[in-house]
Amino acid sequence: MKEVYKDVYHVGDVGCSVYLVNSQSEDGLILIDCGMSLDLLKRISILGLNTMDIKHCIITHFHIDHIGACSDLKKYNKKVKFYAHELDAYAIEEEGHDNETVAGWYGIYYKPVKLEKRLKGDFELLKFGIYDFQCFHTPGHTPGSISILLETEDKKKKILFGQDLHGPIIPGVSDFQDYQNSLKKLLDLKADILCEGHFGIFQPASEVQRYIKQYIKN
């Protein structure tokens, strides 16, 4: 558990790294992905935040280590609304897509959740409280993968939630060329801080660039 910047927290690794943003408004707390366990709720409580204030969860892609606990979270707090790109939506909202979600790798049965909104196209903006969540379609790892850029309240930093920028490329699910194009798109965002899905937090901007560039092969 770590404060990344004011209002932005890494609240644990529960299958994947889960991040939280405090909107400072009636929009409450926003999760970036949900992981595979509600253990993250204990960590949020330790921060002095009310877990019943979790109002939104932006899903970066449909793999089970990022969505496995969504249904449990919804059962715990019925106010939570979920968002994901339309190209990954079917595997989030329906049963029977274990090959795509790789639930079988973990021996887990995925319980679907309904999305509040399916993000469309190359870019959509979600506004919660004082923060704009810039959602960029970054396909490759999955068809509907997204990455989220957030400017801090003081306008001094741009934080990139780039879950699973490392890949991997999974046969039948991933597209290598799309993945390469997406990495180049993310370089152009010139983020100051990168919150990655499994390998931690990278800063300053030069380290963010170095991390992304190591996966660009063409």
Buried (B, 14 or more C-beta within 10 A) or exposed (E): BEEBBEBBBBBBBBBBBBBBBBBBEEBBBBBBBBBBBBBBBEBBEEBEBEBBBBBBBBBBBBBBBBBBBBBBBBEBBEEBBBBBBBBBBBBBBEEEBBEBBBBEEBEBEBBBBEBEBBBEEEEBEBEBBEBEBBBBBBBBBBBBBBBBBBBBBEEEBBBBBBBBBBEEEBEEBBBEEBBBBBBEBBBEBEBBBBBBBEEEBBBEBEBBBEBBEEEEEE
